[in-house]
Amino acid sequence: MILLVVAGTIFDVIHKKSARYFFQNMKKTKSTSDRQIGGGEAAKIALATAAHDVLASGEFCNARRRIAHLLTMYGFILFVACTSIMIFGYTDSGSATPAILPLLWHLGALMVCVGGYWFWFFIRVDVAAEGNSPFRFMLADLFVLSLLACTTFALIWSFALSAGGVFLSWFFFLLFVASALALFGGVPWSKFAHMFFKPAAAYEKRISEANGTWNNLPEPADKPAQFGLGIKRQLPRQY
């Protein structure tokens, strides 16, 4: 799974030229900056980016979307971490798996399901605001759907295993593995790699704000703009 993520992310970076864009933008920002950012200030900005934009998902202004994102993100981290520990730490060691690990595994899967299904059916813009069907699927939705399928089938597999259903447990285990392969193998066609780009973009924005090059606003209304065809934007009439 790790190899699939690394290979898919590298392919995504090369295909979409994301790294090239970031490096060119950083170079442009540095050449047009009002002042230089020192190493200490850059480290402070990096810590602020990690605390606010990464750990707390501070870029979301909508409280519901932020909570759903945090539930999904931390649930996914908990789910993957517990899966890795139980497989590589206790499968061949002969020692019993601590009871807390399966509990945390189930908790992580439930957090993903709560946050993911809440987002998919009630928070998505094309569903909540535009009135489209929640069952409408695009390739960009592959990450969310494969993640939800992975944790959902994992929980059903666990329930079937505890209930003693041999056929059902194997059936849902295969679905669990297949959805996990779709999740980690579909990196180039989903938003999985987006989680690696967001911190870089947030850090670059904070650096630009600190050195005076960040300006994402249009020209003020009282300042007519000169367009390429020699046409000046007219000021709005005063009534």
C-alpha positions, 0 to 999 in steps of 0.5 A, a space after each residue: 500500500 505504501 509503494 502504491 501511494 508513493 508511486 501514485 503520488 510521484 506519477 500525479 506530480 509528474 503528470 499534473 506538474 504540481 511540483 513544477 508549479 510550486 517551485 516556479 511560484 516560490 521562485 517568483 514570490 522570492 524575486 518579487 518579495 518586499 523582504 526576505 524571510 529568515 530561517 527562524 521565521 520560516 520555521 515558525 510559519 511551518 509550525 503555524 501551517 502544521 497546527 492550523 491548516 493541517 492538524 486543525 483543518 483551519 482552511 474550512 470556514 464551514 463548521 460542519 464541513 470542518 468537523 466532518 473532515 476532521 472526523 474522516 482524517 483522524 479516523 483514517 489515521 487511527 484506522 491505518 495505524 491500528 491496522 499496521 500495528 496489528 498486522 506487523 506487530 502481532 501477527 507473527 510475534 506469537 504474543 496476544 494483541 492488546 485489546 485496545 488496538 481492535 477497539 481503536 481500529 473499530 473507532 477509527 473506521 466508525 469515525 471515517 464512516 460518520 464524517 464521510 457519509 455526513 459529507 457525502 449525503 448532506 454537505 457536498 456543494 453539488 448535493 446541498 446547494 445545487 440539488 444534484 443526486 447524492 448517488 452521482 459519481 465522478 472520477 474525482 470522488 474515487 478517493 472518498 467512495 473507496 475510503 468509505 467502502 474500505 471502512 464500511 466493508 471492514 466493519 461488516 467483515 468484523 461483525 460477520 467474523 464475530 457472528 461466526 458466518 464463514 462465507 459472509 466473513 470471507 466475502 466481506 473480507 475480499 470486498 474490504 481488500 478490493 476497496 483498499 486496493 482501489 483506495 491506495 492504487 487509485 491515487 493518480 485518479 483520485 484526490 488522495 495526492 491532494 492531501 500532500 499538496 494542501 500543506 505545501 500550498 498553505 505554507 506557500 500562501 503564508 510565506 507570500 503573506 509574510 513577505 508581502 507578495 500575496 494579493 488574491 483580491 481584484 482591483 478596487 472599484 474606485 480604480 479603473 482597470 486597463 484591459 488588453 484591448 484598450 478598454 477601461 472599466 467604467 466606475 459604477 454609477 452613483 444613484 
